[in-house]
Amino acid sequence: MTRTITLRLSDEAYEAVKRYAEAEQTSMNAWVESLLDAEDMRRRCAAHGAWVQANPAAARAALAFGEANQRALSAAGLPNLAGATG
């Protein structure tokens, strides 16, 4: 379900958003949305990084699983990150 929010900007902030949006040839709404998306991704990545640091055993297990998966793909003659096959 889409939810609409209203942002109240100072005249200075409004003009800045307008300039940036025009420079990218997009609407102000789309520009603000992309800014919020980027900030959301930054926060998610930071939280993930903190979780990985706090859970090194889980990180090692995930890396080992990934490496085994890549070896299995290679052995099966399928594309993999190394680009090597069987």
C-alpha positions, 0 to 999 in steps of 0.5 A: 500500500502506497503512503503519501507523506508531506515534507515542509521545506524552508525556501532555501531547501526547496530551491536547492532540491529544485536545482538538483532535480533540474540538473538531473532532469527529473521531478523534484518528487523523484529526486527526493525519493532517490535521496531517501532510497540512497539514505535507506540503503546506506543505513541498511548497509551500516546495520549489516556491517555492524551485524557481521562484525558482531557475528564473525562465526556466521560471517565465516559460515556464509563465506564457506558456503559461498566458496563451496557453492562456487566450487560446485558450480565449477565442477558442474561446468556452470558459470561461476564467479571465477569464470572457471569450469570443471 
